[in-house]
Amino acid sequence: MDQRATITAGRGRPARLHPRRALAVGAVLTLAAGPGVAAQPDPIPATSAPATSAPATSAPATSAPATSAPATSAPADHGAELYRQHCASCHGPQGQGAQRGPSLIGVGPASVHFQVSTGRMPLSAERQQPRRAEPVFSAGEIAALVGHVGTFGGGPQIPQVAPGSVTNGREIFAATCAPCHGATGAGANLTDGSIAPPLYDASAVQVAEAVRVGPGLMPVFPSQVLSDQQVNDVVTYVRRLQSDRLDRGGNPLGRLGPLAEGLVAWIVVLGLLVAAARWLGRRAGE
């Protein structure tokens, strides 16, 4: 009994002291946890800071379309301004035509690009037939102007030129182009003071555009008459005509054509014969 009492008393004593120890330990834990609790509000602002800064991060994303929108609309606005300054006085504000110029509705991008890229438009002075000249606009301005007039609707698009056959192109050129532009592409005079211009300065795209839109007195060759492949063949042959490899025989004489070049050759030969005869006559008289 005494031993149990001692054990009970030993067990009871800690039971009576446990609350105090618990209070002491709780106080220590409270003091220890106090700075952690006091420091706990700091992470909340740190956590909420990204939430508050999120709109600032997303603001550029929302403002990006506003920044890119002017860049997208700038070419269209630039084309409209170029048209108003250089074209509207003759062709009308909406391309409907006026007393000084025809309608541009339905002409298409290919026609506008040909006229502007070859310097035929805008006209510096009114004349019967516009002639090739240095373009007034840069490549970017031409693209903007073509895009604006293209909104008037209709007309062929700018052709996509690809390599073709020189042999087939020569046959098509001889049948459809040489009667006006000459066998060598040097051009010729037509009726009423008009001309078929030389083809030596034309780019591949400009040749294809002329075939499709028929500028001036030139007839139009739609896809029902000449396929895209046949147009490529013609363009390839014209590019061959522009090459210096065709002039291996000597002076090209402006590429006047075989008939004119043969006539010049005969005149030169006859002149040499007359000079030689006169020289021999003088030697005989001595």
Secondary structure, 3 states (H helix, E strand, C coil): CHHHHHHHHHHHHHHHHHHHHHHHHHHHHHHHHHHHHHHCCCHHHHHHHHHHHHHHHHHHHHHHHHHHHHHHHHHHHHHHHHHHHHCHHHHCCCCCCECCECCCCCCHHHHHHHHHHCCCCCCCCCCCCCCCCCCCCCHHHHHHHHHHHHCCCCCCCCCCCCCCCHHHHHHHHHHHCHHHHCCCCCCEECHHHCEECCCCCCCHHHHHHHHHHCCCCCCCCCCCCCCHHHHHHHHHHHHHHCCHHHHCCCCCHHHCCHHHHHHHHHHHHHHHHHHHHHHHHHHHHC
